[in-house]
Amino acid sequence: MISRIDLRGSLPEDLRDVLPRAELDVEAALEKVRPICEDVRHRGAAAVRELTARFDGVEIASTRVPAGEITQALETLDPRVRLALEESIRRARLVHRDQRRTDTTTQVVPGGTVTERWVPVDRVGLYVPGGRAVYPSSVVMNVVPAQEAGVESLAVTSPPQEGGLPHPTILAACALLGVDEVYAVGGAQAVAMFAYGTEECRPVTMVTGPGNIWVAAAKRLLKGVIGIDSEAGPTEIAVLADDSADPVHVASDLISQAEHDVIAAAVLVTDSVELAEAVEKELPGQVAATKHSERIAEALSGRQSGIVLVNDLADGIRVVDAYAAEHLEIHTRQAAEVAGRIRNAGAIFVGAYAPVSLGDYLAGSNHVLPTGGCACHSSGLSVQSFLRGIHVIDYTREALAEAAEHVTVLADAEDLPAHGAAIRARFDWKVPGA
């Protein structure tokens, strides 16, 4: 059901070449989404409605969801689901509120200061997937950090279900968060709608949220017209474990993420052959007992999943750092200490009682995370994602005079004499050497 990669002995110099990874050719998808985005740019809402009918098989009279439908979705929501969503929102707010930035002023010299002022983007479009599963949790993960950052205008879009509306649980989550601007649009046309605007939707400054390859390609194509958080690929979990790990827990956690998609990645890295064998024996029974067994089995048997055997824990850490997983679980002795040695991961889950499923819904952390190895240079969605740091420079005449000679010398060194002249124009004297 799941393959093995044996890296015992000396590790390859470039581990990325031998580790399992889902293939996602965003570049190839670019040319397919380009005409879609251009159509939306030129024809607006009419193009969005036609593309929705073509790709989603749903006719919509308007791209925007009526306010009454959002209210009704909350009124008819299962009370248990409402309670769980409310607790998810509460915990996410606690974490993201502590991420808020404060302005910092530094006195560089007497009379000369630089202040870093944090300013939220003015309008954000939040994409919530709606393919194989329904993701009200993604509404929470996108909206909460944007609200805590102080974004004044938020719009949510999610693909329409049969009947022409996003899933009612997604609408209910929007209602709980006070978001009343919601669109029944998915795919590349949704990103283009946000980027260019239509008669029914004002353009946004930034688009965030995970989606399929067409969403990722549209975000890449339109980056610059809009800001983006990342190009989300298939979900992935890596588990770093030693012989103290419980194979039942490890197997269930691999399965939990394989449940997302047939191209989801599930990777176990261990120095214990006994654990590897126990997990291999555990997987078939757990997979057979779960609802989406065919999807999970395909994901686990794909080239993107596997069990990686290493010499020892030190090599295991090197391997998971090279892999840079979206989600990394640590099932070892002194798990917290091991977690502190990890440099590359979207989120790290420490020990047996912090599974990825907790982070997906209720840990308080954000589940919009870098995939495809991007965790080595990128972060997950946070309040910071929606903020811009603006430097405010405030110098007195005396402070500028003190800096004048250095500025002019450096300007001349770069053969930009007008830069120095702009300094001298403020004084009745010339700096030495001018």
Residue, then its C-alpha position, 0 to 999 in steps of 0.5 A: m500500500i505504501s512504498r519504502i525508500d531506504l536511505r540508511g548508509s550515507l545520505p544523498e547530497d541532494l535529498r530532494d531528488v530522492l524524497p517522495r513529492a506530489e507533481l504539480d505542473v503549475e507552469a503547464a496550467l498557466e496557458k490554460v487559465r490565461p484565456i479564462c482570466e482574459d475573458v473575465r477581464h474583458r467581459g466581467a460578470a457575464a464571463v464569470r457566469e458562463l465559465t461557472a456553467r462550463f466548469d462547475g455545471v451550475e447556472i448562476a443568475s448572479t455571482r454574489v450570494p444574497a444576504g438572506e441566504i447567508t443568514q438562513a444558512l446560519e439559522t439552519l446550521d446543525p447546533r453542534v457544528r455551530l458550537a464547534l465553529e464558534e470554538s474554532i473561531r475563538r481559539a484562532r482569534l486568541v492566537h492571531r490577536d497576539q500576532r498583531r504588530t506595533d509601530t516601532t520608532t528608532q532614533v538613528v541620530p539626534g533629530g533623525t528617526v525611522t518609524e516602521r508603521w504597520v498598515p493592513v491592505d485595504r481589501v482582500g479576496l479570500y478563496v475557500p475550496g469546495g471540491r471533494a470536501v467542504y471547508p468551513s474551517s478554511v473560512v475561519m483560517n482566512v478571515v480571522p487573521a485578516q480581521e485581526a490585521g485590520v483589513e477593512s473590506l473582506a470578500v469570500t468566494s467558494p465554488p457553487q454547489e448544485g442549486g447555485l450557492p456555496h455549501p451552506t456550512i461555508l455560508a454559515a461560517c461567513a455569517l458567524l464571522g460577520v462576512d456578508e460579501v460572498y460569491a458563488v464562484g470557484g476556479a481561475q475565474a474566481v481569482a480573475m474576478f477578484a483581480y480585475g473586478t466585475e460589475e458585481c464585485r469590486p477588485v481586491t488588493m490581495v487574494t489568499g486561500p488554497g485551491n486546486i491547480w487552476v487556482a494556483a496557476a491563476k494566482r501565479l499569472l495574476k501576481g502583480v495585479i494582486g498580491i497573493d499568499s502562496e500557490a497552494g499544492p496538494t496537502e502533505i504530512a511528514v511524520l518523524a518517528d523513532d521506536s517509541a512511536d505508536p504505529v496506530h497513531v502514526a498510521s491514522d495520521l498518515i491516513s487523515q491527510a491522504e483523505h484530502d485527495v488522491i495526490a495528497a502526500a503522506v511520508l513517514v521518516t524513521d530509524s526504526v525498521e520495526l516501526a516501519e513494519a508495524v505501520e505497514k501492517e496497520l495501514p490496510g485495516q484502517v484504510a478499509a474501515t474509513k469512508h474514503s478508502e479508495r481515495i486514501a489507498e490511491a494517495l498512499s500508494g502514489r509516488q508522493s507517499g512513502i516510508v523513508l528509513v534512515n540511520d538515526l534521528a540526526d539523519g531523520i532531521r536532515v531528511v525532514d528539513a530537506y522535505a520541508a513538509e506542510h505539516l510535520e509531526i514529531h513522534t519521538r522521545q523528547a519530542a519538544e526538543v527534537a521539534g526545536r531542531i527543525r528548521n523547515a516546516g509549515a507547522i510542527f506538531v509535537g508528540a502523540y497528542a498534537p495530531v495534524s487534525l487538531g491543527d486543521y480545526l481547533a489548535g488555534s494555529n492556521h492551516v493555510l500553510p506552504t506546500g511543495g517544499c516551500a516551507c524552507h522559505s515561506s510561512g503559513l497565513s498569519v496576521q503578518s500576511f495582511l500587513r505592510g511595513i512602511h518606513v517613515i523617515d523624519y530628520t531635522r535640518e541639523a540631522l540631515a546636515e550631519a549626514a550630508e557628506h556621507v550621502t554625497v560621497l556615496a552618491d558620487a561613488e554610484d555616479l548619481p550626482a543629482h542625488g548629492a545635489a538634492i542634499r546640497a540644495r538644502f544648504d548654503w554650503k558645499v560639502p567637502g570635495a563637491 
